[in-house]
Amino acid sequence: MENIANAILNHIHFEPDMHIMDFGSGTGLLLEKIAPAVGRISAVDISTSMNEQLDKKRPSLDCELEIIELDLSQANLDKKFDGIISSMTMHHIKDIKAMLTKFHAMLNSGGFIAIADLETEDGSFHTEDTGVFHFGFSREALLDLAKGAGFSNVEVTPASTVHKPQGDYPVLLLTGTA
């Protein structure tokens, strides 16, 4: 996760007064690294147990933290953000175009996305495919989806590689502005 956080920090100019959303925040591995650069993070995750783990980290975070338990693919969140970050969540989302369109609507003018996820793989990344809708994404598909959702300055760059016993899996970083 550190490589992904570093890739985001190298591509995005964060400001201390920013309010960002971490989509699929889990236990906060990504937002822990981003927290010192921003003022407030809204962590959105569907999992009660993950949110409970994240809540325990609250005292050690260098920003204000709001934890929101919500399935954003099924419900709306009436908030605006300066940016949306996410790591390894999008392959669990069925309708990527709809989610990116929702992200675009949730951003302030000039706001950004920084979304890291698997490059297209053979399906071996997850040993169990429950809740997996995509075996990664091609660079071209991510660019097309983001542009189709209204983002500009869209770019896809290498972010990291996840090493697992069954192989190495490249992770891409999608960035763009609203």
C-alpha positions as CSV (number, residue, x, y, z in Angstrom):
1,M,0.0,0.0,0.0
2,E,2.9,2.3,0.6
3,N,3.9,2.2,-3.1
4,I,0.4,3.1,-4.0
5,A,0.2,6.0,-1.5
6,N,3.6,7.3,-2.8
7,A,2.3,7.1,-6.4
8,I,-0.7,9.2,-5.4
9,L,1.4,11.6,-3.4
10,N,3.7,12.0,-6.4
11,H,0.8,12.7,-8.8
12,I,-1.5,14.8,-6.8
13,H,-0.8,18.2,-5.1
14,F,-2.6,18.0,-1.8
15,E,-3.4,21.1,0.4
16,P,-3.8,21.2,4.2
17,D,-7.4,22.5,3.8
18,M,-8.6,19.8,1.5
19,H,-11.4,17.4,2.3
20,I,-11.0,14.2,0.4
21,M,-12.9,10.9,0.3
22,D,-11.2,7.5,0.5
23,F,-13.5,5.1,-1.3
24,G,-13.2,1.5,0.0
25,S,-11.1,2.8,2.8
26,G,-10.9,-0.6,4.6
27,T,-8.6,-0.4,7.6
28,G,-7.2,2.9,6.4
29,L,-3.8,1.7,5.0
30,L,-4.0,4.3,2.2
31,L,-5.5,7.2,4.1
32,E,-2.9,6.9,6.9
33,K,-0.3,7.9,4.4
34,I,-2.4,10.7,2.8
35,A,-3.7,12.1,6.2
36,P,-0.7,14.4,6.9
37,A,-1.2,16.2,3.6
38,V,-4.9,17.1,4.0
39,G,-7.3,18.6,6.6
40,R,-10.1,16.1,6.5
41,I,-10.8,12.6,5.1
42,S,-14.2,10.9,4.8
43,A,-13.6,7.2,4.8
44,V,-16.3,5.3,2.9
45,D,-16.5,1.5,3.3
46,I,-19.3,-1.1,3.3
47,S,-17.6,-3.3,6.0
48,T,-18.5,-2.8,9.7
49,S,-15.4,-4.7,10.8
50,M,-13.0,-2.7,8.6
51,N,-14.6,0.5,9.8
52,E,-14.1,-0.6,13.4
53,Q,-10.4,-1.3,12.7
54,L,-10.1,2.2,11.1
55,D,-11.8,3.8,14.1
56,K,-9.1,2.5,16.4
57,K,-6.5,4.4,14.3
58,R,-8.3,7.7,14.6
59,P,-6.0,9.1,17.4
60,S,-2.9,8.5,15.4
61,L,-4.1,10.2,12.2
62,D,-2.9,13.6,11.3
63,C,-6.2,14.9,10.0
64,E,-9.9,15.0,10.9
65,L,-11.6,11.6,10.1
66,E,-15.2,10.9,9.3
67,I,-16.1,7.2,8.9
68,I,-19.1,6.5,6.7
69,E,-20.5,2.9,6.5
70,L,-22.2,2.9,3.1
71,D,-22.4,0.9,-0.1
72,L,-21.8,3.8,-2.5
73,S,-22.7,1.6,-5.5
74,Q,-26.2,1.4,-4.1
75,A,-26.7,4.6,-2.2
76,N,-25.8,8.3,-2.6
77,L,-23.7,10.5,-0.4
78,D,-24.7,14.1,-0.4
79,K,-21.3,15.6,0.1
80,K,-18.7,17.4,-2.1
81,F,-15.0,16.7,-2.0
82,D,-11.8,18.2,-3.2
83,G,-10.6,14.8,-4.2
84,I,-11.4,11.1,-4.2
85,I,-8.7,8.4,-3.6
86,S,-9.1,4.7,-3.7
87,S,-7.0,1.6,-3.7
88,M,-7.8,-1.8,-4.9
89,T,-11.6,-1.3,-4.6
90,M,-12.9,-0.7,-8.2
91,H,-12.5,-4.3,-9.3
92,H,-15.2,-5.0,-6.7
93,I,-17.6,-2.5,-8.3
94,K,-20.0,-3.9,-10.9
95,D,-20.7,-0.7,-12.9
96,I,-17.5,1.3,-13.1
97,K,-18.9,3.9,-15.5
98,A,-21.8,4.7,-13.0
99,M,-19.3,4.9,-10.1
100,L,-16.9,7.2,-11.9
101,T,-19.9,9.4,-13.0
102,K,-21.0,9.5,-9.3
103,F,-17.4,10.5,-8.3
104,H,-17.4,13.3,-10.8
105,A,-20.7,14.7,-9.4
106,M,-19.3,14.5,-5.9
107,L,-16.2,16.6,-6.7
108,N,-15.8,20.3,-6.3
109,S,-14.8,22.1,-9.5
110,G,-11.2,21.2,-10.2
111,G,-11.4,18.3,-7.8
112,F,-9.4,15.1,-8.6
113,I,-9.6,11.4,-8.6
114,A,-6.6,9.2,-7.8
115,I,-7.7,5.6,-8.2
116,A,-5.4,2.6,-8.0
117,D,-6.4,-0.8,-9.1
118,L,-5.2,-4.0,-10.8
119,E,-4.1,-4.0,-14.4
120,T,-5.9,-6.7,-16.4
121,E,-5.0,-10.1,-14.9
122,D,-6.0,-13.7,-15.5
123,G,-8.3,-14.0,-12.5
124,S,-5.7,-15.6,-10.2
125,F,-5.3,-12.5,-8.0
126,H,-8.2,-13.5,-5.8
127,T,-8.2,-17.1,-4.6
128,E,-12.0,-16.6,-4.2
129,D,-14.0,-14.5,-6.6
130,T,-16.9,-13.6,-4.4
131,G,-17.5,-9.9,-4.9
132,V,-15.1,-9.6,-7.7
133,F,-16.6,-8.2,-10.9
134,H,-13.4,-7.4,-12.9
135,F,-10.1,-9.1,-13.3
136,G,-8.3,-5.8,-13.4
137,F,-8.5,-3.1,-16.1
138,S,-6.6,-2.2,-19.2
139,R,-5.1,1.3,-19.4
140,E,-7.3,2.1,-22.4
141,A,-10.5,1.0,-20.6
142,L,-9.7,3.2,-17.6
143,L,-9.0,6.2,-19.8
144,D,-12.2,5.7,-21.7
145,L,-14.3,5.2,-18.6
146,A,-12.9,8.3,-16.9
147,K,-13.3,10.5,-19.9
148,G,-16.8,9.2,-20.4
149,A,-17.6,10.2,-16.9
150,G,-16.6,13.7,-17.6
151,F,-13.0,13.8,-16.2
152,S,-10.3,15.8,-18.0
153,N,-6.5,15.6,-17.7
154,V,-6.9,11.8,-17.5
155,E,-3.8,9.8,-17.1
156,V,-3.0,6.1,-16.3
157,T,0.5,5.4,-14.9
158,P,2.1,2.4,-13.1
159,A,1.6,2.6,-9.3
160,S,2.9,-0.6,-7.8
161,T,3.2,-4.4,-8.1
162,V,1.4,-6.7,-5.7
163,H,3.5,-9.8,-5.1
164,K,1.5,-13.0,-4.2
165,P,2.6,-16.6,-4.2
166,Q,0.7,-17.2,-7.4
167,G,2.3,-14.3,-9.2
168,D,3.1,-10.6,-9.5
169,Y,0.2,-8.2,-10.3
170,P,0.8,-4.7,-11.7
171,V,-1.4,-1.9,-10.2
172,L,-2.3,1.1,-12.2
173,L,-3.1,4.6,-11.0
174,L,-5.9,6.5,-12.8
175,T,-5.9,10.3,-12.2
176,G,-8.1,13.0,-13.6
177,T,-9.8,16.3,-12.7
178,A,-13.5,17.3,-12.6
